[in-house]
Amino acid sequence: MNEKERTRMNMKSAVYYGASNIRVEEKQVPTPPAGWALVKVSYTGICGTDLNIYVGAHPRAKGPLVIGHELSGTLLEGHPTLPTGTQVTVRPLLFCGECEPCQTGKSHVCKNLQLVGIDCDGSMAEYVVAPVETIHALPKNVSLKAGALIEPLAVGVHAVRQSGFVPGDTALVFGAGPIGMCVAVSLQLLGAGRVIVAETNPFRLQMAKELGFETIDPQEGSIVEQVLMKTDGNGADFSFDCAGHPSVSEILTHATKIRGTAVVVAAYKKPAPIDLLQAMFKEITIKGVRVYTPKDFEIAAQLLEKPFDFEKLITHVMPLEDVKSGFDMLLSGGNAVKVLISINPEEEVSRGMGSGEQ
């Protein structure tokens, strides 16, 4: 696509203007700056960060802004090594490259970390631009629909890898939303002996059961007591807080075994209570994790080739014109896990037939 073609072309975009104000409108197709590439978006997911933006609670997201950062699509131009037509996803982190974490190979915790879809226009549009080093080719056997799950799955992979988890261990996951399910799936596929999922939403709890996980329903009694009953009174080797609710932080160290590890995956909006006396008595390690590394992204893409029904996590696929309905459904606690916005689904038909096939 040359400059003249681009300046004549508009694209449909979901533009955030303020709290509960998102509009589908025409914008000019973006021009990738030096070191960035242009991607034609096929699917993009709505995640917890997007919901936070939508309700006007994200401090950095200022309208007008095209939101969205979980995506799959087709590379169009600007990449030095991947050919046009390659089916791709984007690792949407923007980092300064100058701070101590960046200089020591830990750019995912850059002191000035930014994100596509917050600090620049994102993927709820027909086209998006991203730095070339953040663009990853999809494995041959991964559909574009499933490819849009790589970003949240990478969060799960990172949480598991950073926890010190050892195959065969028992893991407890609080929350069966998209991230909780991605943590649970990562644990299962990376060799957990048992994965127990605690969830209050009946729909999500049932999905966890159908996907083969042990479950705990808080309506049936104390979560801690149920965990202890399932683990011979010991607790979980690893507990992952993917719920981000004070009711979970209060019991996190109680549900974790002696010398176990409690991992905080969820982003709490306010300081939360945690029983540090239990952490001291039981010598529990409390670990915080944030987003993912390039290696986590690669592993997440590889996991999508494993024999697991990943697309079952996608409970809704909606056209861009219905994006507001997708946000409202998730905020109302509707029966949903991952909601995808379908933008250029026709690209799926040509999967494996274009110049991106290597």
C-alpha positions, -999 to +999 in steps of 0.1 A: +000+000+000+017+032-011+012+067+004-013+078-022-034+047-017-033+052+021-043+088+021-074+079+000-083+050+023-104+052+055-110+024+079-138+015+104-126+020+140-141+018+175-131+051+190-133+058+227-142+093+237-150+090+274-168+069+300-193+046+282-188+066+250-174+045+222-183+051+186-177+032+154-165+057+128-142+062+099-105+071+104-077+073+080-055+042+076-024+048+097+010+052+082+037+031+100+066+052+112+102+040+108+106+007+126+069+000+127+047-022+104+011-022+092-012-050+101-047-057+087-067-068+118-089-099+117-100-104+153-094-084+184-104-092+220-120-072+248-100-075+279-101-062+315-079-033+306-103-023+278-132-025+303-113-002+327-108+023+298-145+020+287-158+030+322-134+060+323-112+046+350-078+043+332-056+072+340-036+072+307-063+065+282-076+097+267-101+100+239-104+101+210-086+068+211-088+035+192-086+009+220-077-028+219-044-047+221-053-084+217-053-092+180-046-114+151-043-103+115-023-101+083+010-083+078+008-057+050+040-037+050+070-025+069+085-056+084+122-063+075+120-101+076+084-113+076+068-113+041+035-095+032+006-119+039+021-135+070-006-142+096+005-125+128-002-113+163+013-083+182+030-082+216+016-047+224+041-034+249+059-001+242+090+004+262+116+032+265+148+011+260+167+034+283+157+026+319+175+000+340+149-028+334+151-022+297+189-022+297+190-055+316+166-075+294+135-068+315+116-044+292+083-059+302+086-041+335+100-009+319+097+021+342+079+039+314+059+010+301+032+019+276+007-001+256-008-001+221-045+008+226-038+031+255-008+053+246-014+051+209-043+038+187-049+001+190-065-029+173-103-022+173-099-010+138-094-025+104-057-016+105-031-011+133+005-002+134+031-017+158+069-019+163+084-046+141+101-063+171+067-069+187+051-087+157+050-125+159+041-149+131+013-173+140+021-210+138+009-227+107-018-247+124-033-219+145-064-201+132-067-163+132-095-166+157-074-186+181-044-164+173-062-135+190-058-155+223-020-154+223-018-122+242-039-132+272-024-167+270+010-152+273-001-135+305-009-170+318+024-185+306+044-157+322+026-161+355+033-198+356+070-195+345+077-167+370+061-186+398+087-213+401+061-239+393+073-275+389+054-300+368+034-323+390+025-296+416-010-287+427-022-253+416-052-232+427-065-205+404-088-178+418-111-166+390-122-182+357-123-151+336-101-149+305-068-145+324-077-170+351-086-195+324-054-188+305-034-194+337-053-227+343-047-238+307-011-229+309-007-249+341-024-279+326-004-279+294+029-273+312+024-303+334+005-295+366-005-325+386-038-309+395-054-275+386-082-263+409-103-233+398-124-213+422-151-191+407-183-174+418-199-170+383-219-201+376-214-199+338-176-196+341-175-223+368-193-247+345-169-239+316-140-246+339-156-280+347-162-287+310-126-280+302-115-306+327-105-286+357-114-294+393-136-266+406-146-249+438-179-231+442-179-205+470-216-210+473-209-245+487-188-233+517-155-218+526-130-218+498-101-224+522-119-254+537-127-268+503-090-264+492-078-281+524-102-309+519-090-315+484-053-314+494-052-335+526-052-305+548-021-290+531-033-263+507-021-257+472+016-257+462+009-226+441-021-202+443-027-177+415-049-147+422-065-138+389-096-123+405-083-091+419-109-089+447-102-083+484-121-114+493-094-134+475-064-115+488-077-120+524-075-158+520-046-162+496-020-172+521-045-194+540-051-215+509-014-219+501+006-247+517+036-243+540+065-230+519+042-227+489+039-197+466+011-172+462+011-154+428-007-121+423-017-119+386-047-096+388-043-058+389-059-045+420-075-011+418-069-003+455-046-016+482-059-050+494-057-069+527-034-099+529-026-120+559+012-115+562+013-133+595+003-165+576+030-158+551+056-155+578+044-186+598+042-208+567+072-193+549+051-185+519+066-167+489+044-139+476+051-132+440+038-104+417+038-108+379+032-084+351+024-090+314+049-111+296+083-114+278+089-122+241+097-158+252+063-161+269+047-150+237+065-177+217+055-203+243+019-192+242+018-195+204+033-230+207+007-240+233-021-231+209-009-261+188-015-285+217-046-307+218-068-284+238-101-267+227-089-231+230-118-217+209-142-229+236-128-200+256-142-177+229-178-174+240-188-146+217-177-132+183-193-099+174-189-075+145-172-042+151-205-024+148-217-042+180-186-034+200-205-013+226-228-043+232-198-065+239-185-040+265-220-037+281-225-075+283-191-081+300-197-052+325-232-066+333-217-100+343-232-118+313-225-154+305-192-148+287-154-155+290-136-141+260-154-118+236-138-112+202-146-084+178-145-097+142-131-071+118-118-088+087-129-124+092-126-131+054-089-133+060-095-167+077-105-182+043-071-176+028-052-190+058-024-212+045-027-200+009-009-166+010+027-155+008+029-158+045+032-196+043+068-205+051 
